[in-house]
Amino acid sequence: MTDAVLRDAQVLWDYMCLDMTPAPADVLVGFGCYDETVPLRVVELWKQGLAPWVVFTGGLGRNTSGLFRVSEAERFAAIAVKAGLPESAILLETRSANSAENFLFTKALLEGRNIPTHKILAVHKPYMERRVYAAAAVYWPQAEFILASPRVTIPEHIRAAQAVGMTEKGVLDTLVGDVQRMELYAQKGYQIPQEVPGPVRAAYERLVEAGYTSQLTR
């Protein structure tokens, strides 16, 4: 990764991160993905007493079907238990294969157990914060969502991803693809619209020109 690529990636990363302050909620939801620092962040927030329940949501998706043998939710739950989260506080949603299903299946799971869902403290990869926020407004508008991702740098995130089999390019491809989805998915009704500032659009276009395209939706 050249310095120029890192600078452009940082522009996208900063745009996608919302930097919300974690606050008490009815439930913590850890969104499944390749990033195994997500369940550790969930445990950290749970130990702060911010929510009594934890849901890990995720089957196998576009980035994990070739990496993991068990569902994202099960893998994250095992990591969380090892880090000190009691199994009695965990609920699992293991069927979802995309963000829409994460919301819909998790909502149904919690409603089926009569667990309040007025406020959700959601944890995902740092650069998924804006997408989660925008999609929640479509698929779970009744709940207030607070986003709280692992507090890491891009190089730290890449090193953690490489530890589970992702490549540096794969991570950057995914970041670029998720920025593309901010507008594309809003047009399709999957997310509420979010303004994409000019500098973000320019950095995105430079990274596409540089070949970070494998996760683009065509």
C-alpha positions in Angstrom: 0.0 0.0 0.0 1.5 3.3 -1.1 1.3 6.5 0.9 -1.1 7.9 -1.6 -3.4 4.8 -1.3 -3.3 5.0 2.5 -4.2 8.7 2.3 -7.2 8.0 0.1 -8.3 5.0 2.2 -8.1 7.2 5.3 -10.5 9.7 3.7 -13.0 6.9 3.1 -12.5 5.5 6.5 -13.0 8.8 8.3 -16.2 9.4 6.3 -17.6 6.0 7.1 -16.8 6.2 10.8 -19.4 8.2 12.8 -17.6 8.5 16.1 -20.7 8.2 18.3 -20.3 8.0 22.1 -21.4 4.6 23.4 -24.4 4.9 25.7 -26.7 2.5 27.7 -29.0 0.5 25.5 -31.4 -2.4 25.7 -29.1 -4.7 23.8 -25.7 -4.9 22.2 -25.6 -6.3 18.7 -22.3 -7.5 17.3 -22.5 -7.7 13.5 -20.7 -10.7 12.0 -17.8 -10.1 9.6 -14.2 -11.0 9.2 -13.0 -8.6 11.9 -12.5 -10.5 15.1 -11.9 -7.3 17.1 -15.6 -6.7 16.9 -16.6 -9.3 19.5 -13.8 -8.0 21.8 -15.3 -4.5 21.5 -18.7 -6.0 22.4 -17.2 -7.6 25.5 -15.6 -4.3 26.5 -18.9 -2.4 26.2 -20.8 -5.2 28.0 -18.3 -5.1 30.9 -19.0 -1.3 31.1 -22.6 -2.2 31.9 -24.1 -0.6 28.8 -26.5 -3.4 28.0 -27.7 -6.6 29.6 -28.0 -8.7 26.4 -25.7 -9.4 23.5 -26.8 -10.6 20.1 -24.2 -11.9 17.6 -25.7 -11.9 14.2 -24.4 -13.4 11.0 -24.3 -16.6 9.0 -21.6 -16.6 6.3 -21.4 -13.6 4.0 -19.5 -12.4 0.9 -16.3 -11.9 2.9 -16.4 -14.9 5.3 -17.9 -17.8 3.3 -14.3 -18.8 2.3 -12.7 -18.0 5.6 -14.8 -19.6 8.4 -16.3 -23.0 8.8 -18.9 -21.9 11.3 -21.2 -19.0 11.3 -19.9 -15.5 12.0 -22.2 -15.3 15.0 -20.9 -18.6 16.5 -17.3 -17.6 15.9 -17.8 -14.2 17.5 -19.6 -15.7 20.5 -16.7 -18.1 21.2 -14.3 -15.3 21.1 -16.5 -13.2 23.4 -16.9 -16.1 25.9 -13.2 -16.6 26.0 -12.8 -12.8 26.7 -15.2 -13.0 29.7 -18.7 -12.6 28.4 -21.1 -15.1 30.1 -22.9 -17.5 27.7 -26.1 -16.6 29.6 -26.0 -13.1 28.2 -25.6 -14.2 24.6 -28.2 -14.8 21.9 -27.2 -16.0 18.4 -28.7 -15.2 15.0 -26.9 -17.5 12.5 -29.0 -17.4 9.3 -28.3 -14.0 7.9 -26.1 -13.6 4.8 -26.4 -9.8 4.3 -27.1 -6.6 6.3 -30.8 -6.5 5.6 -31.2 -10.0 7.1 -28.9 -9.1 10.0 -31.5 -6.5 11.0 -34.7 -8.4 10.2 -33.6 -11.7 11.8 -32.2 -10.0 14.9 -35.3 -7.9 15.4 -37.5 -11.1 15.1 -35.2 -12.9 17.6 -35.4 -10.2 20.2 -39.2 -9.7 19.8 -39.7 -13.4 20.1 -38.0 -13.3 23.6 -39.8 -10.1 24.6 -36.6 -8.2 25.0 -37.0 -4.4 24.6 -35.4 -2.9 21.5 -35.9 0.8 21.9 -32.2 1.5 21.9 -29.5 -0.7 20.1 -25.8 -0.4 20.7 -24.4 -1.8 17.5 -20.8 -2.9 16.9 -19.3 -3.5 13.4 -16.1 -2.8 11.6 -15.2 0.9 11.9 -15.9 1.6 8.2 -19.4 0.0 8.5 -20.7 2.5 11.0 -22.4 4.8 8.4 -23.8 1.9 6.5 -25.3 0.3 9.6 -26.8 3.7 10.6 -28.3 4.3 7.1 -29.7 0.7 6.8 -31.1 0.6 10.3 -33.3 3.6 9.4 -34.9 1.4 6.7 -35.0 -2.0 8.3 -35.4 -1.1 12.0 -36.8 2.4 12.2 -38.5 1.9 15.5 -35.1 1.6 17.3 -32.5 4.2 18.1 -29.1 3.0 16.9 -25.8 4.0 18.5 -22.7 2.8 16.6 -19.5 1.7 18.5 -16.8 0.0 16.5 -13.3 -1.1 17.6 -11.0 1.9 18.0 -8.2 1.0 15.6 -6.2 2.5 12.8 -6.3 1.3 9.2 -2.9 -0.6 9.5 -4.1 -2.2 12.8 -7.4 -3.2 11.1 -5.5 -4.7 8.2 -3.2 -6.7 10.4 -6.1 -8.2 12.3 -7.8 -9.1 9.0 -4.6 -10.7 7.7 -4.6 -12.9 10.8 -7.8 -14.6 9.7 -6.8 -14.9 6.0 -7.8 -11.6 4.5 -5.3 -9.7 2.3 -4.5 -6.0 2.5 -6.0 -5.6 -1.0 -9.1 -7.5 0.1 -9.6 -5.1 3.0 -9.2 -2.0 0.8 -11.5 -3.5 -1.9 -14.1 -4.0 0.8 -13.8 -0.5 2.1 -14.1 0.9 -1.5 -17.1 -1.4 -2.1 -18.9 -0.2 1.0 -18.5 3.4 0.1 -20.0 2.7 -3.3 -23.0 1.1 -1.6 -23.7 4.3 0.3 -25.3 5.8 -2.9 -26.2 2.7 -4.7 -28.1 1.1 -1.9 -29.9 4.4 -1.1 -31.1 4.4 -4.7 -32.4 0.9 -4.3 -34.1 1.7 -1.0 -31.9 -0.4 1.1 -30.5 2.6 3.1 -31.5 6.2 3.7 -29.5 8.7 1.6 -26.2 10.0 3.0 -24.4 12.9 1.5 -21.0 11.9 0.0 -18.7 15.0 0.1 -16.5 15.9 -2.9 -13.2 14.9 -1.3 -14.6 11.4 -0.4 -15.9 10.9 -3.9 -12.5 11.9 -5.4 -10.6 9.6 -3.1 -13.0 6.8 -4.0 -12.5 7.3 -7.7 -8.7 7.3 -7.3 -8.9 4.0 -5.5 -11.1 2.5 -8.2 -8.6 3.7 -10.8 -5.9 2.1 -8.8 -7.6 -1.3 -9.1 -9.4 -1.7 -5.7 -12.5 -2.9 -7.4 -13.2 -6.6 -6.6 -16.0 -5.7 -4.1 -17.8 -3.2 -6.4 -21.4 -3.9 -7.2 -22.1 -3.7 -10.9 
